[in-house]
Structure formats: structure tokens, C-alpha cells
Amino acid sequence: MTFPNDDTGNVLAEMQAAGVDLSKEYSIVFFQLFEQEQQAKAMAEHLAEHFPEVSFSVHADQETANIWDVDCTINMVPSYEAIVAKEAEFEKIAAKFEGYNDGWGIEA
């Protein structure tokens, strides 16, 4: 299987090369960043109300001072199209609360 030459495609290609079965469902985490804790908490409240299938955590960023993370976890098959679509969906939600998407990863 080949993937587009972008960040998501490159990560999926690396996973496939490492032997990860990309036809299975995994817990995939989408990272959203905010400058203020209240913005992050507002997104979390929105998720709790409108997206019960998404689990999330709100915490201070470990690498950057004064940044707050909302880690959104959903179980899904990591296809390129599904990840790009979900990333765009979370980006749109985060933007409502003055945040932005900062990538994704698979929970190990």
C-alpha cells in the first residue's frame, strides 16, 4: 500500500514498514493546542456534549510553557482518508475555541 507524500502519509508508511497492521482498529489520539486553559476546557465541554464517542484529556503541555493540550482519542482503522478527515474535523472544532490541531498518534 502506498500513501501520499505528506506528514500523515509518511507516518502511515513508517508504521506499515514497522509491521503495524493498518487494517485493524486502534485508539488514535488527535492533539489540539490552546494558549489558555479555559479555551481547552471549553473544547472539552463541547466534546463531552456533542461527541460521546471521543474520549479526551485536558492537561498542561509538557514541552511548551503556557500551552494547554486537549488529547482527543477515538477508536478507528488508521486509513489515510479517515485520519485526514478526522484531523480536519478536530481542527474545525478547536478553531471555535481559538486552538489548533497539532497532529496525531496511535496509543501504544
Backbone as XML, in Angstrom:
<?xml version="1.0"?>
<chain id="A" units="angstrom">
  <residue number="1" name="MET">
    <atom name="N" x="0.844" y="-1.165" z="0.000"/>
    <atom name="CA" x="0.000" y="0.000" z="0.000"/>
    <atom name="C" x="0.896" y="1.238" z="0.000"/>
  </residue>
  <residue number="2" name="THR">
    <atom name="N" x="0.576" y="2.205" z="-0.846"/>
    <atom name="CA" x="1.341" y="3.454" z="-0.884"/>
    <atom name="C" x="0.485" y="4.578" z="-0.328"/>
  </residue>
  <residue number="3" name="PHE">
    <atom name="N" x="1.156" y="5.606" z="0.162"/>
    <atom name="CA" x="0.480" y="6.737" z="0.792"/>
    <atom name="C" x="0.984" y="8.034" z="0.180"/>
  </residue>
  <residue number="4" name="PRO">
    <atom name="N" x="0.173" y="9.094" z="0.250"/>
    <atom name="CA" x="0.624" y="10.401" z="-0.238"/>
    <atom name="C" x="1.896" y="10.847" z="0.493"/>
  </residue>
  <residue number="5" name="ASN">
    <atom name="N" x="2.675" y="11.672" z="-0.154"/>
    <atom name="CA" x="3.925" y="12.172" z="0.414"/>
    <atom name="C" x="3.653" y="13.423" z="1.245"/>
  </residue>
  <residue number="6" name="ASP">
    <atom name="N" x="3.071" y="13.213" z="2.430"/>
    <atom name="CA" x="2.862" y="14.287" z="3.385"/>
    <atom name="C" x="3.054" y="13.709" z="4.777"/>
  </residue>
  <residue number="7" name="ASP">
    <atom name="N" x="2.874" y="14.514" z="5.824"/>
    <atom name="CA" x="3.139" y="14.037" z="7.184"/>
    <atom name="C" x="2.339" y="12.788" z="7.521"/>
  </residue>
  <residue number="8" name="THR">
    <atom name="N" x="1.031" y="12.813" z="7.251"/>
    <atom name="CA" x="0.188" y="11.662" z="7.571"/>
    <atom name="C" x="0.597" y="10.440" z="6.754"/>
  </residue>
  <residue number="9" name="GLY">
    <atom name="N" x="0.799" y="10.623" z="5.481"/>
    <atom name="CA" x="1.218" y="9.520" z="4.623"/>
    <atom name="C" x="2.552" y="8.934" z="5.043"/>
  </residue>
  <residue number="10" name="ASN">
    <atom name="N" x="3.481" y="9.804" z="5.430"/>
    <atom name="CA" x="4.802" y="9.332" z="5.851"/>
    <atom name="C" x="4.714" y="8.524" z="7.145"/>
  </residue>
  <residue number="11" name="VAL">
    <atom name="N" x="3.904" y="8.978" z="8.098"/>
    <atom name="CA" x="3.748" y="8.239" z="9.359"/>
    <atom name="C" x="3.115" y="6.879" z="9.088"/>
  </residue>
  <residue number="12" name="LEU">
    <atom name="N" x="2.089" y="6.849" z="8.270"/>
    <atom name="CA" x="1.440" y="5.574" z="7.959"/>
    <atom name="C" x="2.397" y="4.618" z="7.240"/>
  </residue>
  <residue number="13" name="ALA">
    <atom name="N" x="3.207" y="5.148" z="6.320"/>
    <atom name="CA" x="4.182" y="4.312" z="5.614"/>
    <atom name="C" x="5.219" y="3.746" z="6.591"/>
  </residue>
  <residue number="14" name="GLU">
    <atom name="N" x="5.664" y="4.564" z="7.552"/>
    <atom name="CA" x="6.614" y="4.098" z="8.561"/>
    <atom name="C" x="5.981" y="3.016" z="9.439"/>
  </residue>
  <residue number="15" name="MET">
    <atom name="N" x="4.719" y="3.221" z="9.808"/>
    <atom name="CA" x="4.026" y="2.227" z="10.627"/>
    <atom name="C" x="3.915" y="0.909" z="9.873"/>
  </residue>
  <residue number="16" name="GLN">
    <atom name="N" x="3.520" y="1.000" z="8.604"/>
    <atom name="CA" x="3.381" y="-0.202" z="7.786"/>
    <atom name="C" x="4.731" y="-0.917" z="7.660"/>
  </residue>
  <residue number="17" name="ALA">
    <atom name="N" x="5.799" y="-0.157" z="7.432"/>
    <atom name="CA" x="7.129" y="-0.748" z="7.304"/>
    <atom name="C" x="7.579" y="-1.410" z="8.606"/>
  </residue>
  <residue number="18" name="ALA">
    <atom name="N" x="7.087" y="-0.897" z="9.733"/>
    <atom name="CA" x="7.435" y="-1.462" z="11.044"/>
    <atom name="C" x="6.589" y="-2.682" z="11.395"/>
  </residue>
  <residue number="19" name="GLY">
    <atom name="N" x="5.646" y="-3.027" z="10.508"/>
    <atom name="CA" x="4.842" y="-4.216" z="10.728"/>
    <atom name="C" x="3.504" y="-3.984" z="11.398"/>
  </residue>
  <residue number="20" name="VAL">
    <atom name="N" x="3.089" y="-2.731" z="11.532"/>
    <atom name="CA" x="1.786" y="-2.437" z="12.118"/>
    <atom name="C" x="0.693" y="-2.812" z="11.118"/>
  </residue>
  <residue number="21" name="ASP">
    <atom name="N" x="-0.297" y="-3.561" z="11.561"/>
    <atom name="CA" x="-1.413" y="-3.978" z="10.714"/>
    <atom name="C" x="-2.407" y="-2.823" z="10.609"/>
  </residue>
  <residue number="22" name="LEU">
    <atom name="N" x="-2.380" y="-2.102" z="9.506"/>
    <atom name="CA" x="-3.214" y="-0.919" z="9.326"/>
    <atom name="C" x="-4.663" y="-1.247" z="8.970"/>
  </residue>
  <residue number="23" name="SER">
    <atom name="N" x="-5.006" y="-2.525" z="8.956"/>
    <atom name="CA" x="-6.405" y="-2.893" z="8.716"/>
    <atom name="C" x="-7.155" y="-3.084" z="10.037"/>
  </residue>
  <residue number="24" name="LYS">
    <atom name="N" x="-6.435" y="-3.004" z="11.152"/>
    <atom name="CA" x="-7.045" y="-3.170" z="12.473"/>
    <atom name="C" x="-7.425" y="-1.822" z="13.064"/>
  </residue>
  <residue number="25" name="GLU">
    <atom name="N" x="-8.356" y="-1.855" z="14.016"/>
    <atom name="CA" x="-8.762" y="-0.651" z="14.722"/>
    <atom name="C" x="-7.787" y="-0.371" z="15.867"/>
  </residue>
  <residue number="26" name="TYR">
    <atom name="N" x="-7.442" y="0.897" z="16.042"/>
    <atom name="CA" x="-6.551" y="1.338" z="17.116"/>
    <atom name="C" x="-7.159" y="2.556" z="17.804"/>
  </residue>
  <residue number="27" name="SER">
    <atom name="N" x="-6.662" y="2.851" z="18.989"/>
    <atom name="CA" x="-7.003" y="4.105" z="19.661"/>
    <atom name="C" x="-6.069" y="5.166" z="19.101"/>
  </residue>
  <residue number="28" name="ILE">
    <atom name="N" x="-6.635" y="6.092" z="18.351"/>
    <atom name="CA" x="-5.844" y="7.149" z="17.722"/>
    <atom name="C" x="-6.111" y="8.450" z="18.466"/>
  </residue>
  <residue number="29" name="VAL">
    <atom name="N" x="-5.027" y="9.149" z="18.788"/>
    <atom name="CA" x="-5.113" y="10.386" z="19.549"/>
    <atom name="C" x="-4.818" y="11.564" z="18.624"/>
  </residue>
  <residue number="30" name="PHE">
    <atom name="N" x="-5.706" y="12.544" z="18.641"/>
    <atom name="CA" x="-5.533" y="13.779" z="17.880"/>
    <atom name="C" x="-5.256" y="14.892" z="18.887"/>
  </residue>
  <residue number="31" name="PHE">
    <atom name="N" x="-4.163" y="15.609" z="18.669"/>
    <atom name="CA" x="-3.693" y="16.600" z="19.632"/>
    <atom name="C" x="-4.145" y="18.009" z="19.233"/>
  </residue>
  <residue number="32" name="GLN">
    <atom name="N" x="-4.788" y="18.702" z="20.182"/>
    <atom name="CA" x="-5.223" y="20.083" z="19.967"/>
    <atom name="C" x="-4.497" y="20.956" z="20.997"/>
  </residue>
  <residue number="33" name="LEU">
    <atom name="N" x="-4.016" y="22.132" z="20.582"/>
    <atom name="CA" x="-3.280" y="23.015" z="21.473"/>
    <atom name="C" x="-4.000" y="24.347" z="21.646"/>
  </residue>
  <residue number="34" name="PHE">
    <atom name="N" x="-3.878" y="24.897" z="22.862"/>
    <atom name="CA" x="-4.535" y="26.157" z="23.217"/>
    <atom name="C" x="-3.590" y="27.003" z="24.063"/>
  </residue>
  <residue number="35" name="GLU">
    <atom name="N" x="-3.738" y="28.323" z="23.963"/>
    <atom name="CA" x="-2.905" y="29.219" z="24.757"/>
    <atom name="C" x="-3.447" y="29.420" z="26.160"/>
  </residue>
  <residue number="36" name="GLN">
    <atom name="N" x="-4.729" y="29.128" z="26.362"/>
    <atom name="CA" x="-5.328" y="29.340" z="27.679"/>
    <atom name="C" x="-6.073" y="28.082" z="28.126"/>
  </residue>
  <residue number="37" name="GLU">
    <atom name="N" x="-5.969" y="27.801" z="29.417"/>
    <atom name="CA" x="-6.634" y="26.636" z="29.979"/>
    <atom name="C" x="-8.143" y="26.683" z="29.727"/>
  </residue>
  <residue number="38" name="GLN">
    <atom name="N" x="-8.745" y="27.861" z="29.849"/>
    <atom name="CA" x="-10.193" y="27.982" z="29.665"/>
    <atom name="C" x="-10.620" y="27.596" z="28.248"/>
  </residue>
  <residue number="39" name="GLN">
    <atom name="N" x="-9.810" y="27.920" z="27.257"/>
    <atom name="CA" x="-10.117" y="27.540" z="25.875"/>
    <atom name="C" x="-10.109" y="26.020" z="25.732"/>
  </residue>
  <residue number="40" name="ALA">
    <atom name="N" x="-9.109" y="25.386" z="26.323"/>
    <atom name="CA" x="-9.010" y="23.927" z="26.262"/>
    <atom name="C" x="-10.197" y="23.280" z="26.963"/>
  </residue>
  <residue number="41" name="LYS">
    <atom name="N" x="-10.557" y="23.809" z="28.124"/>
    <atom name="CA" x="-11.701" y="23.260" z="28.858"/>
    <atom name="C" x="-13.008" y="23.473" z="28.104"/>
  </residue>
  <residue number="42" name="ALA">
    <atom name="N" x="-13.124" y="24.589" z="27.387"/>
    <atom name="CA" x="-14.338" y="24.843" z="26.597"/>
    <atom name="C" x="-14.462" y="23.815" z="25.470"/>
  </residue>
  <residue number="43" name="MET">
    <atom name="N" x="-13.351" y="23.467" z="24.833"/>
    <atom name="CA" x="-13.410" y="22.442" z="23.793"/>
    <atom name="C" x="-13.788" y="21.099" z="24.416"/>
  </residue>
  <residue number="44" name="ALA">
    <atom name="N" x="-13.214" y="20.787" z="25.561"/>
    <atom name="CA" x="-13.538" y="19.527" z="26.234"/>
    <atom name="C" x="-15.027" y="19.447" z="26.564"/>
  </residue>
  <residue number="45" name="GLU">
    <atom name="N" x="-15.597" y="20.523" z="27.045"/>
    <atom name="CA" x="-17.033" y="20.555" z="27.349"/>
    <atom name="C" x="-17.852" y="20.328" z="26.080"/>
  </residue>
  <residue number="46" name="HIS">
    <atom name="N" x="-17.429" y="20.946" z="24.987"/>
    <atom name="CA" x="-18.108" y="20.771" z="23.696"/>
    <atom name="C" x="-18.045" y="19.304" z="23.252"/>
  </residue>
  <residue number="47" name="LEU">
    <atom name="N" x="-16.878" y="18.697" z="23.383"/>
    <atom name="CA" x="-16.733" y="17.293" z="23.005"/>
    <atom name="C" x="-17.630" y="16.403" z="23.856"/>
  </residue>
  <residue number="48" name="ALA">
    <atom name="N" x="-17.653" y="16.651" z="25.150"/>
    <atom name="CA" x="-18.471" y="15.841" z="26.054"/>
    <atom name="C" x="-19.946" y="15.922" z="25.683"/>
  </residue>
  <residue number="49" name="GLU">
    <atom name="N" x="-20.374" y="17.082" z="25.255"/>
    <atom name="CA" x="-21.788" y="17.291" z="24.919"/>
    <atom name="C" x="-22.159" y="16.746" z="23.545"/>
  </residue>
  <residue number="50" name="HIS">
    <atom name="N" x="-21.261" y="16.880" z="22.570"/>
    <atom name="CA" x="-21.617" y="16.577" z="21.175"/>
    <atom name="C" x="-20.937" y="15.344" z="20.578"/>
  </residue>
  <residue number="51" name="PHE">
    <atom name="N" x="-19.895" y="14.827" z="21.211"/>
    <atom name="CA" x="-19.141" y="13.713" z="20.636"/>
    <atom name="C" x="-18.863" y="12.650" z="21.699"/>
  </residue>
  <residue number="52" name="PRO">
    <atom name="N" x="-19.889" y="11.921" z="22.122"/>
    <atom name="CA" x="-19.701" y="10.935" z="23.185"/>
    <atom name="C" x="-18.743" y="9.794" z="22.812"/>
  </residue>
  <residue number="53" name="GLU">
    <atom name="N" x="-18.487" y="9.585" z="21.539"/>
    <atom name="CA" x="-17.579" y="8.521" z="21.108"/>
    <atom name="C" x="-16.105" y="8.902" z="21.272"/>
  </residue>
  <residue number="54" name="VAL">
    <atom name="N" x="-15.855" y="10.168" z="21.599"/>
    <atom name="CA" x="-14.485" y="10.658" z="21.753"/>
    <atom name="C" x="-14.152" y="10.765" z="23.239"/>
  </residue>
  <residue number="55" name="SER">
    <atom name="N" x="-13.069" y="10.128" z="23.638"/>
    <atom name="CA" x="-12.575" y="10.364" z="24.996"/>
    <atom name="C" x="-11.487" y="11.430" z="24.886"/>
  </residue>
  <residue number="56" name="PHE">
    <atom name="N" x="-11.258" y="12.164" z="25.960"/>
    <atom name="CA" x="-10.311" y="13.267" z="25.877"/>
    <atom name="C" x="-9.689" y="13.528" z="27.235"/>
  </residue>
  <residue number="57" name="SER">
    <atom name="N" x="-8.560" y="14.191" z="27.204"/>
    <atom name="CA" x="-7.926" y="14.664" z="28.431"/>
    <atom name="C" x="-7.428" y="16.077" z="28.186"/>
  </residue>
  <residue number="58" name="VAL">
    <atom name="N" x="-7.494" y="16.879" z="29.226"/>
    <atom name="CA" x="-7.010" y="18.256" z="29.184"/>
    <atom name="C" x="-5.840" y="18.337" z="30.151"/>
  </residue>
  <residue number="59" name="HIS">
    <atom name="N" x="-4.708" y="18.857" z="29.681"/>
    <atom name="CA" x="-3.537" y="18.972" z="30.551"/>
    <atom name="C" x="-2.582" y="20.028" z="30.036"/>
  </residue>
  <residue number="60" name="ALA">
    <atom name="N" x="-1.725" y="20.508" z="30.931"/>
    <atom name="CA" x="-0.689" y="21.457" z="30.534"/>
    <atom name="C" x="0.302" y="20.739" z="29.622"/>
  </residue>
  <residue number="61" name="ASP">
    <atom name="N" x="0.760" y="21.433" z="28.609"/>
    <atom name="CA" x="1.718" y="20.844" z="27.677"/>
    <atom name="C" x="3.038" y="20.591" z="28.392"/>
  </residue>
  <residue number="62" name="GLN">
    <atom name="N" x="3.628" y="19.434" z="28.172"/>
    <atom name="CA" x="4.866" y="19.067" z="28.851"/>
    <atom name="C" x="6.094" y="19.703" z="28.219"/>
  </residue>
  <residue number="63" name="GLU">
    <atom name="N" x="5.982" y="20.153" z="26.975"/>
    <atom name="CA" x="7.141" y="20.689" z="26.266"/>
    <atom name="C" x="7.153" y="22.205" z="26.170"/>
  </residue>
  <residue number="64" name="THR">
    <atom name="N" x="5.972" y="22.826" z="26.190"/>
    <atom name="CA" x="5.886" y="24.265" z="25.980"/>
    <atom name="C" x="5.108" y="24.907" z="27.118"/>
  </residue>
  <residue number="65" name="ALA">
    <atom name="N" x="5.730" y="25.882" z="27.769"/>
    <atom name="CA" x="5.073" y="26.585" z="28.871"/>
    <atom name="C" x="3.883" y="27.386" z="28.350"/>
  </residue>
  <residue number="66" name="ASN">
    <atom name="N" x="2.860" y="27.484" z="29.169"/>
    <atom name="CA" x="1.668" y="28.283" z="28.867"/>
    <atom name="C" x="0.871" y="27.773" z="27.672"/>
  </residue>
  <residue number="67" name="ILE">
    <atom name="N" x="0.970" y="26.485" z="27.402"/>
    <atom name="CA" x="0.168" y="25.862" z="26.350"/>
    <atom name="C" x="-0.613" y="24.730" z="27.000"/>
  </residue>
  <residue number="68" name="TRP">
    <atom name="N" x="-1.865" y="24.586" z="26.579"/>
    <atom name="CA" x="-2.743" y="23.539" z="27.098"/>
    <atom name="C" x="-3.111" y="22.581" z="25.986"/>
  </residue>
  <residue number="69" name="ASP">
    <atom name="N" x="-3.134" y="21.303" z="26.299"/>
    <atom name="CA" x="-3.448" y="20.251" z="25.336"/>
    <atom name="C" x="-4.832" y="19.670" z="25.611"/>
  </residue>
  <residue number="70" name="VAL">
    <atom name="N" x="-5.536" y="19.376" z="24.524"/>
    <atom name="CA" x="-6.717" y="18.523" z="24.595"/>
    <atom name="C" x="-6.396" y="17.344" z="23.687"/>
  </residue>
  <residue number="71" name="ASP">
    <atom name="N" x="-6.186" y="16.187" z="24.300"/>
    <atom name="CA" x="-5.891" y="14.968" z="23.550"/>
    <atom name="C" x="-7.204" y="14.229" z="23.326"/>
  </residue>
  <residue number="72" name="CYS">
    <atom name="N" x="-7.602" y="14.107" z="22.067"/>
    <atom name="CA" x="-8.883" y="13.508" z="21.684"/>
    <atom name="C" x="-8.627" y="12.103" z="21.143"/>
  </residue>
  <residue number="73" name="THR">
    <atom name="N" x="-9.179" y="11.103" z="21.797"/>
    <atom name="CA" x="-8.932" y="9.715" z="21.417"/>
    <atom name="C" x="-10.205" y="9.091" z="20.857"/>
  </residue>
  <residue number="74" name="ILE">
    <atom name="N" x="-10.047" y="8.438" z="19.719"/>
    <atom name="CA" x="-11.173" y="7.748" z="19.088"/>
    <atom name="C" x="-10.651" y="6.426" z="18.515"/>
  </residue>
  <residue number="75" name="ASN">
    <atom name="N" x="-11.454" y="5.394" z="18.603"/>
    <atom name="CA" x="-11.091" y="4.096" z="18.033"/>
    <atom name="C" x="-11.481" y="4.080" z="16.566"/>
  </residue>
  <residue number="76" name="MET">
    <atom name="N" x="-10.494" y="3.770" z="15.720"/>
    <atom name="CA" x="-10.745" y="3.749" z="14.282"/>
    <atom name="C" x="-9.639" y="2.991" z="13.569"/>
  </residue>
  <residue number="77" name="VAL">
    <atom name="N" x="-9.924" y="2.579" z="12.345"/>
    <atom name="CA" x="-8.917" y="1.983" z="11.473"/>
    <atom name="C" x="-8.112" y="3.156" z="10.896"/>
  </residue>
  <residue number="78" name="PRO">
    <atom name="N" x="-6.785" y="3.098" z="10.989"/>
    <atom name="CA" x="-5.971" y="4.246" z="10.569"/>
    <atom name="C" x="-5.742" y="4.337" z="9.060"/>
  </residue>
  <residue number="79" name="SER">
    <atom name="N" x="-6.816" y="4.522" z="8.314"/>
    <atom name="CA" x="-6.638" y="4.751" z="6.878"/>
    <atom name="C" x="-6.260" y="6.217" z="6.671"/>
  </residue>
  <residue number="80" name="TYR">
    <atom name="N" x="-5.570" y="6.478" z="5.594"/>
    <atom name="CA" x="-5.146" y="7.845" z="5.294"/>
    <atom name="C" x="-6.346" y="8.789" z="5.249"/>
  </residue>
  <residue number="81" name="GLU">
    <atom name="N" x="-7.366" y="8.386" z="4.509"/>
    <atom name="CA" x="-8.540" y="9.243" z="4.325"/>
    <atom name="C" x="-9.258" y="9.506" z="5.646"/>
  </residue>
  <residue number="82" name="ALA">
    <atom name="N" x="-9.394" y="8.476" z="6.485"/>
    <atom name="CA" x="-10.091" y="8.632" z="7.760"/>
    <atom name="C" x="-9.324" y="9.558" z="8.697"/>
  </residue>
  <residue number="83" name="ILE">
    <atom name="N" x="-8.013" y="9.426" z="8.724"/>
    <atom name="CA" x="-7.214" y="10.274" z="9.610"/>
    <atom name="C" x="-7.257" y="11.722" z="9.148"/>
  </residue>
  <residue number="84" name="VAL">
    <atom name="N" x="-7.090" y="11.956" z="7.851"/>
    <atom name="CA" x="-7.136" y="13.325" z="7.329"/>
    <atom name="C" x="-8.500" y="13.956" z="7.616"/>
  </residue>
  <residue number="85" name="ALA">
    <atom name="N" x="-9.573" y="13.196" z="7.428"/>
    <atom name="CA" x="-10.919" y="13.721" z="7.679"/>
    <atom name="C" x="-11.128" y="14.020" z="9.164"/>
  </residue>
  <residue number="86" name="LYS">
    <atom name="N" x="-10.685" y="13.130" z="10.043"/>
    <atom name="CA" x="-10.867" y="13.334" z="11.474"/>
    <atom name="C" x="-10.015" y="14.499" z="11.960"/>
  </residue>
  <residue number="87" name="GLU">
    <atom name="N" x="-8.804" y="14.617" z="11.417"/>
    <atom name="CA" x="-7.940" y="15.738" z="11.783"/>
    <atom name="C" x="-8.594" y="17.069" z="11.403"/>
  </residue>
  <residue number="88" name="ALA">
    <atom name="N" x="-9.194" y="17.119" z="10.218"/>
    <atom name="CA" x="-9.877" y="18.333" z="9.767"/>
    <atom name="C" x="-11.072" y="18.643" z="10.665"/>
  </residue>
  <residue number="89" name="GLU">
    <atom name="N" x="-11.790" y="17.608" z="11.078"/>
    <atom name="CA" x="-12.944" y="17.802" z="11.965"/>
    <atom name="C" x="-12.503" y="18.378" z="13.310"/>
  </residue>
  <residue number="90" name="PHE">
    <atom name="N" x="-11.446" y="17.808" z="13.903"/>
    <atom name="CA" x="-10.963" y="18.327" z="15.177"/>
    <atom name="C" x="-10.383" y="19.726" z="15.030"/>
  </residue>
  <residue number="91" name="GLU">
    <atom name="N" x="-9.724" y="20.002" z="13.911"/>
    <atom name="CA" x="-9.175" y="21.338" z="13.648"/>
    <atom name="C" x="-10.302" y="22.376" z="13.634"/>
  </residue>
  <residue number="92" name="LYS">
    <atom name="N" x="-11.395" y="22.030" z="12.991"/>
    <atom name="CA" x="-12.540" y="22.943" z="12.916"/>
    <atom name="C" x="-13.120" y="23.198" z="14.313"/>
  </residue>
  <residue number="93" name="ILE">
    <atom name="N" x="-13.234" y="22.151" z="15.112"/>
    <atom name="CA" x="-13.763" y="22.315" z="16.474"/>
    <atom name="C" x="-12.797" y="23.149" z="17.313"/>
  </residue>
  <residue number="94" name="ALA">
    <atom name="N" x="-11.502" y="22.827" z="17.258"/>
    <atom name="CA" x="-10.508" y="23.557" z="18.038"/>
    <atom name="C" x="-10.499" y="25.040" z="17.679"/>
  </residue>
  <residue number="95" name="ALA">
    <atom name="N" x="-10.660" y="25.343" z="16.395"/>
    <atom name="CA" x="-10.646" y="26.743" z="15.953"/>
    <atom name="C" x="-11.771" y="27.549" z="16.597"/>
  </residue>
  <residue number="96" name="LYS">
    <atom name="N" x="-12.908" y="26.901" z="16.893"/>
    <atom name="CA" x="-14.019" y="27.597" z="17.554"/>
    <atom name="C" x="-13.608" y="28.110" z="18.926"/>
  </residue>
  <residue number="97" name="PHE">
    <atom name="N" x="-12.584" y="27.475" z="19.521"/>
    <atom name="CA" x="-12.135" y="27.827" z="20.858"/>
    <atom name="C" x="-10.712" y="28.393" z="20.840"/>
  </residue>
  <residue number="98" name="GLU">
    <atom name="N" x="-10.311" y="28.905" z="19.657"/>
    <atom name="CA" x="-9.008" y="29.552" z="19.441"/>
    <atom name="C" x="-7.834" y="28.599" z="19.631"/>
  </residue>
  <residue number="99" name="GLY">
    <atom name="N" x="-8.042" y="27.343" z="19.245"/>
    <atom name="CA" x="-6.972" y="26.360" z="19.298"/>
    <atom name="C" x="-6.649" y="25.854" z="17.911"/>
  </residue>
  <residue number="100" name="TYR">
    <atom name="N" x="-5.733" y="24.907" z="17.846"/>
    <atom name="CA" x="-5.355" y="24.336" z="16.555"/>
    <atom name="C" x="-4.889" y="22.897" z="16.732"/>
  </residue>
  <residue number="101" name="ASN">
    <atom name="N" x="-4.954" y="22.150" z="15.653"/>
    <atom name="CA" x="-4.547" y="20.753" z="15.634"/>
    <atom name="C" x="-3.025" y="20.673" z="15.599"/>
  </residue>
  <residue number="102" name="ASP">
    <atom name="N" x="-2.481" y="19.693" z="16.317"/>
    <atom name="CA" x="-1.034" y="19.512" z="16.344"/>
    <atom name="C" x="-0.653" y="18.063" z="16.051"/>
  </residue>
  <residue number="103" name="GLY">
    <atom name="N" x="-1.390" y="17.441" z="15.150"/>
    <atom name="CA" x="-1.035" y="16.098" z="14.715"/>
    <atom name="C" x="-1.807" y="14.996" z="15.409"/>
  </residue>
  <residue number="104" name="TRP">
    <atom name="N" x="-1.327" y="13.782" z="15.236"/>
    <atom name="CA" x="-1.999" y="12.599" z="15.764"/>
    <atom name="C" x="-0.972" y="11.514" z="16.052"/>
  </residue>
  <residue number="105" name="GLY">
    <atom name="N" x="-1.427" y="10.510" z="16.751"/>
    <atom name="CA" x="-0.583" y="9.355" z="17.033"/>
    <atom name="C" x="-1.451" y="8.184" z="17.459"/>
  </residue>
  <residue number="106" name="ILE">
    <atom name="N" x="-0.844" y="7.018" z="17.539"/>
    <atom name="CA" x="-1.568" y="5.821" z="17.970"/>
    <atom name="C" x="-1.118" y="5.485" z="19.379"/>
  </residue>
  <residue number="107" name="GLU">
    <atom name="N" x="-2.086" y="5.236" z="20.262"/>
    <atom name="CA" x="-1.757" y="4.858" z="21.633"/>
    <atom name="C" x="-1.098" y="3.492" z="21.628"/>
  </residue>
  <residue number="108" name="ALA">
    <atom name="N" x="0.021" y="3.418" z="22.290"/>
    <atom name="CA" x="0.732" y="2.142" z="22.366"/>
    <atom name="C" x="0.347" y="1.405" z="23.635"/>
  </residue>
</chain>
